[in-house]
Amino acid sequence: MMEILGSEFLEIVKNEQVLEAKTTLANFNELNFTAAFAILDQNITKQTVTRVQIDVSELVEGEPLILSLETSVINLPLRYTNALTKLVDEETMYPVNVYMIVEHPMVSQSSLFIQKAASVAAYLDDPTSVQERVKTFFADQVALIKAGGWESLVEPTTDEPVQEPTE
């Protein structure tokens, strides 16, 4: 499934025909992407829209971490049906891409960070390099969370007090 018609994609999403696979880990250090990539490979071969989700319960106390790989036509989670319906044109042929998604309060203000790993075509051409990109992306996001999250990257501003003009 290198390309899909917008209307076909929306039909799959709206009718909840996305092939989902989910696994839960107690600790990020147990994370092995072999199973996730096997599921992704199998579903790309079957040409189905896919979401592979990995829940990590122990990273930062009390905050679950959700990592997922999704095949989609736009960089939004597949569960955002309303937004997808507004943004995907039914008459357009779209390339299908593999997106990497991290959900955690410390990855962004919206608790969501999504990035394109590659097109499905590129993934099929060279799965090893795309898989390395995925592993690096998720490891970098986990390192960011452990280092204090996205807010630690924001430069502190040294705002001078605003002087009100005097007459």
NORDA-V280884 format. One record per residue. N is the residue number from 0. RES is the residue in one letter. BURIAL is 1 if it has 24 or more other C-alpha atoms within 12 Angstrom, else 0. Layout:
n | res | burial
N | RES | BURIAL
N | RES | BURIAL
//
This chain:
n | res | burial
0 | M | 1
1 | M | 1
2 | E | 1
3 | I | 1
4 | L | 0
5 | G | 1
6 | S | 1
7 | E | 1
8 | F | 1
9 | L | 1
10 | E | 0
11 | I | 1
12 | V | 1
13 | K | 0
14 | N | 0
15 | E | 0
16 | Q | 0
17 | V | 1
18 | L | 1
19 | E | 1
20 | A | 1
21 | K | 0
22 | T | 0
23 | T | 0
24 | L | 0
25 | A | 0
26 | N | 0
27 | F | 1
28 | N | 0
29 | E | 0
30 | L | 1
31 | N | 0
32 | F | 1
33 | T | 0
34 | A | 0
35 | A | 1
36 | F | 1
37 | A | 0
38 | I | 1
39 | L | 1
40 | D | 1
41 | Q | 0
42 | N | 1
43 | I | 1
44 | T | 0
45 | K | 0
46 | Q | 1
47 | T | 1
48 | V | 1
49 | T | 1
50 | R | 1
51 | V | 1
52 | Q | 1
53 | I | 1
54 | D | 1
55 | V | 1
56 | S | 0
57 | E | 0
58 | L | 1
59 | V | 1
60 | E | 0
61 | G | 0
62 | E | 0
63 | P | 1
64 | L | 1
65 | I | 1
66 | L | 1
67 | S | 1
68 | L | 1
69 | E | 1
70 | T | 1
71 | S | 1
72 | V | 1
73 | I | 1
74 | N | 1
75 | L | 1
76 | P | 1
77 | L | 1
78 | R | 1
79 | Y | 0
80 | T | 0
81 | N | 0
82 | A | 0
83 | L | 1
84 | T | 1
85 | K | 0
86 | L | 0
87 | V | 1
88 | D | 0
89 | E | 0
90 | E | 0
91 | T | 0
92 | M | 0
93 | Y | 1
94 | P | 1
95 | V | 1
96 | N | 1
97 | V | 1
98 | Y | 1
99 | M | 1
100 | I | 1
101 | V | 1
102 | E | 1
103 | H | 1
104 | P | 1
105 | M | 1
106 | V | 1
107 | S | 0
108 | Q | 0
109 | S | 0
110 | S | 0
111 | L | 1
112 | F | 1
113 | I | 1
114 | Q | 1
115 | K | 1
116 | A | 1
117 | A | 1
118 | S | 1
119 | V | 1
120 | A | 0
121 | A | 0
122 | Y | 1
123 | L | 1
124 | D | 0
125 | D | 0
126 | P | 1
127 | T | 0
128 | S | 0
129 | V | 1
130 | Q | 1
131 | E | 0
132 | R | 0
133 | V | 1
134 | K | 1
135 | T | 0
136 | F | 1
137 | F | 1
138 | A | 0
139 | D | 0
140 | Q | 1
141 | V | 1
142 | A | 0
143 | L | 1
144 | I | 1
145 | K | 1
146 | A | 0
147 | G | 0
148 | G | 1
149 | W | 1
150 | E | 0
151 | S | 0
152 | L | 0
153 | V | 0
154 | E | 0
155 | P | 0
156 | T | 0
157 | T | 0
158 | D | 0
159 | E | 0
160 | P | 0
161 | V | 0
162 | Q | 0
163 | E | 0
164 | P | 0
165 | T | 0
166 | E | 0
//
